Amino acid sequence: MSATIAGTDGKPRCRWCAAAPEFLAYHDAEWGFPVGDDRRLFEKLCLEGFQSGLSWRTILAKRENFRTAFHNFDFDRIARYSQRDLDRLLTDAGIVRHRGKIEAVITNAQRAQELVKHEGSLAAFIWRYEPDAKHLAEPQTASTSAQSLALSKDLKKLGWKFVGPTTVYAFMQAMGLINDHVEGCAIRAEVERARNSFKRPGS
């Protein structure tokens, strides 16, 4: 089976983006492009945590609801959430109402504040785990890596929740620490150009 499918413009794309109508735009405009913005990195780590045991389609369909419910993933604001906020989120039908995952977002917001205090930014810390492209598996053939294991372990050590190595690997794929678009995908070269011109935080 080919690793690519033809997009609406006839150009090849990673096969997974044919699984749902909303995947094509996400694949073409977001997935794999490097991100250095702390809020976006925090949001994606949280959403990957919510995806645990679910499909990305479920989370992507609810993403705007999540952004509204969690004040656009402003971790300084989330870190101050009270029991009232927790109760509000547990009754919000627009998101995934999983107590452990919601509590993890609040905990992780507090840990993110601590990380920023010590490292200067969340991005500076996370981008230290960017793997050497020479040591990567073939695109979309792995679900973890040495770097995702290391980042997961170090985040857990700092008190973060719902950041297992598979969750972290999916996060790294999406945020551009890895270019995991398959060979032949029309977006792979675009992502590579973006990664080449991206200024690594803290470098």
N, C-alpha and C positions, 0 to 999 in steps of 0.2 A: 504494500500500500504506500502511495506517495506521501511524503511528509508535508506536502503543500496542497492547497486547493485554490482554485481561481476566485479572486474577489469580484465584485460587481464591475470593476474596471478591466477585468481580464487578467490582471497581474497576480502572480502567485502569493499566497499568504500561508502562515503556519496553519496546519489543519484544524487546530483546536478552535480557531475563531469562527468556524462554521457551525459550532455547536449551539449557538444562540444568536438571535439577530443583533443584540446589543454588544456582542463581543468584537465585531469588526472595528467599530470606532475606537473602542478601548485598546485593541491590539495595535491599530495604526497610529494613534495619537499619544498613548501613554505607556504601554507595557514595554519595559526595557530602556526607556529614555532616562538618562541619569538625573537624579533629584538631589539637590543640596539644601532644600528648604526644611527646616526643623518641623514645622507644622505638618507638612505633607508626609514626612517620614514617620512622624508619630501616628498620624491618621492611618497610614497603611499598615503599620505594625498592629494597631488596634483592630482594623478590619480583618487582617489575616487571622488574628486571634478569634474573632467572631466566626470566621469561616470554618474553624476547626470542627470537623464532623459534619459539615454542610458543604454546599457547592458554592463556587465563586459567583455563579449566576444569581443565587439567592441574595448574596451580599451586595453585588453590583446594582441589582434592581432596587435595593433599599438604601443605597449609598447617600442619596440626598436627605433621606429621613434621618440617617445616622448623623450627618453633618448638622442638621437642625437640632436634633436631640442633644448632641454633645458640644454645642456652641462652636461649631466649625473646628473641633478638635484643638481648641486653644488649651494647651496643657496647663498653663498657669491658672486658668479659670477652673478647669476640671479638678485640679489638685485641691481646690477649696470646696468641692461638692460636699453637701451635707446629707443627712439621712433623708431629708425632703427630696433632694435631687435623685437619690437612689430609688425612692418610692415612685417618683415621677417616671423614671426610666423603665421601671418594672411594669408599669401600666401602659407604656407606649407601644401600641400595636404596629407602629411603622418600622420598628427595629426588631432585633432578635432579643427576646426577653429572657435572657439566661443570667441568673444572679451572679454566678461565678465570673462570667465574662465581663459583665458590667462593672463589678467590683474591681476586676483586674485593670480596666481602663483607668479607674480613679487611682488605684495604687500605682500604675505605670506612669500616670501624669506626675505624681509626686516624685517618683524615681527619675523621670525625665528632667525635672527641675534640678535635682541633685547632680545629674550628669552634666547639665549645662553649666552649673556652678563650677564643677571640677575640670571640665574639658573645653569650655568655651561655647560649644554647641553640640547638639545631638548628632549633627552631620559629621563633625570632625571625628567623633568617636566611631560612628558606624562605618565611615569610608575607610577606616584603617583595616577593615576586614575584606576589602576588595581583593578577590583572588587574582593570581597571575593567570592570564588567559591561556598560557601554555599548559597549565595543569588542570584545565577544565575538562569535564566529560563532554561527549558529543551533545549538541543542543537537545534539550528536552528528553534526556535519557536518565537523568538523576533526580532524586528528590531531596538529597542532602549533599553536603560537601564538607571538606575539612574546615572551611571557613564558616559555614553555617553552624557547624557543631561548636566551633570556638566562640562565635558571637552569641549563640544560644546559651552556652555555659556561662559566659561572662555576664550577660544580662541577668540570668537567674541568680548569679552570685551577688549582683547588685540589688536583688529583690523584685525584679520584673516577673510578671505572671503571663501565662499563655504564650510563651516564646520558645517553643520546642524547635529542634533543628529543622524539621520539615516546614513549619510555619515560617521560620527565619529564611530558609532557602527560597520559598515562594516570594517573600518580601524582597530578597536580594535580586531575584529575577525581574520583578516588577519595577524596582527603583533604579535599575540600570547598573548595579554593581557587577552584573553579568549580562552579556548580550546572548540571550538564549533563543533568539529567533533562529529557526532552522536555516541551513544553507539553501539558497534559492528563494527564500521569502523576500519579497520586494522591500520590506521594512528593515531587514537586517542591516543593509548598508547605511540607511538613514540613522539607525541607532548607533552604528559604529562611528559615523561622522560626529554625532552628538557627543559620544563618549570621548572621542579624540580631542574635541575642543572644550570639554568640561573641565573647569578648574576644581580640582579635588579640595574639599574643605580641609583646612588645617595644613595644607601643603605649602 
